Amino acid sequence: MVLRASDLGNEAAMQDMEHLCRACWYPIYAFVRRQNYSPEDAQDLAQGFFVHVLENNVLSHADPERGRFRSFLLGALRHFVSNEARKQRTEKRGGKITFVPLEMEGGEERFEREIAHPDSPEKLFQRNWAENLLHRAVKALEEDYASCGKAKLFKALQPYLASSANPNSYEELAGELGMSTGTVAVAVFRMRKRYGELLRAEIAQTVEDPTDIEQEIRLLLEAVAS
């Protein structure tokens, strides 16, 4: 997706770029906020960074042989903030580019919940990146169930998605769903398995070698748990 998005002459590339912008904006916003910028300036800089990526075709420099996309993006962002912050403002830029409208209003509320965390901006970026990946995998899972007419089942089973969920409560859930306890246990197992597949699919888009997926999962889960 990253390599496709770097081909700005391709209409499909802009769709890939829009997906990347929506997927990555919060870790970028939070990183900038941790540089002591106000919410308004952080929003301007986050938007300005995406415009910078578009105008300068930054993604064309993303070499898959150099490793993980999140590391490349963080390096590009750090360079942008240190060298471009004082002269770039979203409202003065953009040219002929139709920029992706991002819903940033909820970003500050989320950031305020994290503000007391002692992590460095770089470590916070890794944690937010991981949380976004997990969220996108859950969203894809929800859409997967909805497409099969199982939206109600997804809603009932979602609290059991975490491996730490208590299987002793399956009996109560079975009564609510009109299933046997064994059937509920199987349904939870299948949901967790499908979630793992979708999470790996998300991560596969950001690593060069498929053999790196399991290591990336471990690193991202450690980032969330820290």
C-alpha distance (Angstrom), angle and dihedral (degrees) to the residues before:
residue distance angle dihedral
M1 . . .
V2 3.81 . .
L3 3.79 91.7 .
R4 3.82 91.9 46.7
A5 3.81 90.8 49.2
S6 3.81 90.0 56.0
D7 3.83 90.1 65.2
L8 3.79 97.8 84.4
G9 3.80 92.3 177.3
N10 3.79 89.9 67.9
E11 3.81 119.3 83.5
A12 3.81 90.7 -148.6
A13 3.81 88.2 55.5
M14 3.79 90.4 65.1
Q15 3.79 89.7 55.4
D16 3.80 88.8 52.8
M17 3.80 89.6 48.4
E18 3.81 90.8 50.7
H19 3.81 90.1 51.8
L20 3.80 91.0 49.6
C21 3.81 92.5 48.7
R22 3.79 93.0 51.0
A23 3.80 92.0 44.2
C24 3.81 96.2 48.1
W25 3.79 106.7 33.1
Y26 3.80 99.9 96.0
P27 3.83 98.3 52.6
I28 3.81 86.8 48.5
Y29 3.81 93.4 48.4
A30 3.82 92.3 47.5
F31 3.81 91.9 48.5
V32 3.80 91.0 53.4
R33 3.82 92.2 46.3
R34 3.80 88.9 54.7
Q35 3.81 87.2 60.2
N36 3.83 87.7 70.2
Y37 3.78 96.0 -100.4
S38 3.80 120.3 145.2
P39 3.82 118.6 -109.4
E40 3.81 90.3 -104.2
D41 3.80 94.0 49.3
A42 3.80 91.2 44.2
Q43 3.80 90.1 54.0
D44 3.81 90.5 48.9
L45 3.79 91.7 48.7
A46 3.80 93.9 46.0
Q47 3.80 90.3 51.4
G48 3.79 89.9 41.9
F49 3.79 90.0 53.6
F50 3.80 91.7 55.5
V51 3.81 90.5 48.1
H52 3.81 88.1 49.3
V53 3.82 89.3 51.7
L54 3.81 90.6 51.2
E55 3.79 98.9 42.2
N56 3.78 94.6 46.1
N57 3.81 96.7 35.6
V58 3.79 89.3 -126.9
L59 3.80 92.5 172.0
S60 3.80 90.2 66.3
H61 3.82 86.0 73.5
A62 3.80 93.2 55.5
D63 3.80 102.5 111.7
P64 3.83 110.8 -165.2
E65 3.80 89.5 -153.9
R66 3.81 89.7 64.7
G67 3.78 94.3 66.3
R68 3.77 137.3 -114.2
F69 3.78 123.5 22.2
R70 3.81 92.9 -139.6
S71 3.82 89.5 60.7
F72 3.80 91.5 49.7
L73 3.80 91.6 48.0
L74 3.80 93.3 48.7
G75 3.79 91.1 51.0
A76 3.81 91.4 49.7
L77 3.81 91.0 47.9
R78 3.79 94.1 48.9
H79 3.81 89.7 50.4
F80 3.80 91.4 48.1
V81 3.80 94.8 49.4
S82 3.79 93.9 47.9
N83 3.82 96.3 45.0
E84 3.78 107.3 26.6
A85 3.80 107.4 30.7
R86 3.78 97.7 95.8
K87 3.77 96.5 49.4
Q88 3.80 104.6 34.8
R89 3.78 124.8 80.4
T90 3.79 123.5 163.9
E91 3.80 95.8 -131.7
K92 3.82 91.3 57.4
R93 3.78 95.5 47.6
G94 3.77 142.3 54.8
G95 3.80 105.2 84.4
K96 3.78 109.9 -168.9
I97 3.79 93.3 -16.5
T98 3.78 116.4 117.3
F99 3.77 99.2 -144.3
V100 3.77 124.5 -148.4
P101 3.83 110.2 -103.8
L102 3.79 105.6 -128.5
E103 3.79 123.8 -158.3
M104 3.78 97.7 -129.9
E105 3.79 98.6 156.9
G106 3.79 93.3 95.3
G107 3.77 92.4 47.9
E108 3.80 96.7 81.8
E109 3.81 93.1 49.0
R110 3.78 89.1 52.4
F111 3.79 91.5 45.8
E112 3.81 92.1 52.1
R113 3.80 89.1 57.8
E114 3.80 88.4 56.1
I115 3.80 100.2 39.3
A116 3.79 95.4 98.5
H117 3.78 92.2 54.8
P118 3.82 109.7 113.9
D119 3.81 95.4 -143.6
S120 3.79 121.4 122.3
P121 3.82 117.1 -108.6
E122 3.81 89.1 -104.5
K123 3.80 93.5 52.4
L124 3.80 91.1 44.4
F125 3.81 88.4 52.7
Q126 3.81 89.7 54.9
R127 3.81 91.3 49.1
N128 3.80 93.8 48.0
W129 3.78 90.0 46.5
A130 3.81 89.5 53.7
E131 3.81 92.9 47.4
N132 3.80 90.6 50.7
L133 3.80 91.0 51.7
L134 3.80 91.8 49.9
H135 3.81 90.8 47.4
R136 3.81 92.7 50.2
A137 3.79 90.7 50.0
V138 3.82 90.5 51.9
K139 3.81 90.2 47.9
A140 3.80 90.6 50.7
L141 3.80 89.1 48.7
E142 3.80 91.2 51.8
E143 3.80 91.0 50.4
D144 3.80 89.2 47.5
Y145 3.80 91.7 56.3
A146 3.82 93.3 42.0
S147 3.81 91.4 53.5
C148 3.81 88.3 57.3
G149 3.81 93.3 48.4
K150 3.80 91.8 -106.5
A151 3.79 100.8 115.9
K152 3.82 91.6 123.7
L153 3.80 91.4 51.8
F154 3.80 91.1 50.1
K155 3.80 91.9 52.2
A156 3.81 90.9 50.2
L157 3.80 95.3 46.6
Q158 3.81 100.1 38.8
P159 3.84 94.4 89.4
Y160 3.83 86.9 59.2
L161 3.79 93.5 54.0
A162 3.80 91.4 97.8
S163 3.78 112.8 80.8
S164 3.80 88.6 -131.8
A165 3.82 91.7 65.2
N166 3.81 112.8 121.9
P167 3.84 111.2 -107.9
N168 3.83 89.4 -162.8
S169 3.80 88.1 78.6
Y170 3.81 92.1 60.0
E171 3.79 89.5 93.9
E172 3.81 93.5 62.3
L173 3.80 91.2 44.9
A174 3.80 90.8 48.5
G175 3.80 89.1 57.1
E176 3.80 91.6 50.9
L177 3.80 92.6 49.4
G178 3.78 96.9 39.8
M179 3.80 91.4 -119.7
S180 3.76 135.2 122.5
T181 3.80 118.2 -101.7
G182 3.79 89.7 -113.5
T183 3.81 91.9 53.4
V184 3.80 90.6 51.4
A185 3.81 90.6 50.2
V186 3.81 90.3 52.2
A187 3.82 91.2 47.2
V188 3.82 91.0 52.1
F189 3.80 90.7 48.2
R190 3.80 91.0 51.4
M191 3.80 92.2 47.4
R192 3.80 91.9 51.9
K193 3.80 90.9 47.3
R194 3.81 92.2 50.2
Y195 3.80 90.8 46.5
G196 3.79 89.6 53.9
E197 3.79 90.3 51.7
L198 3.81 92.5 50.4
L199 3.80 92.5 46.2
R200 3.79 90.7 51.8
A201 3.80 89.5 49.1
E202 3.83 90.1 54.0
I203 3.80 92.2 48.3
A204 3.79 92.6 45.2
Q205 3.82 87.9 66.5
T206 3.81 91.1 61.3
V207 3.82 103.8 44.6
E208 3.78 129.4 67.7
D209 3.81 98.9 -143.7
P210 3.83 121.4 47.1
T211 3.79 88.2 -143.7
D212 3.82 87.5 67.2
I213 3.81 93.2 63.3
E214 3.81 97.2 87.6
Q215 3.80 92.5 46.7
E216 3.80 90.0 48.3
I217 3.80 90.1 52.0
R218 3.79 90.3 53.3
L219 3.80 92.2 48.2
L220 3.80 93.4 48.0
L221 3.80 93.8 47.0
E222 3.80 89.2 49.9
A223 3.81 88.8 51.3
V224 3.81 91.3 52.9
A225 3.80 93.1 45.7
S226 3.80 94.9 49.0
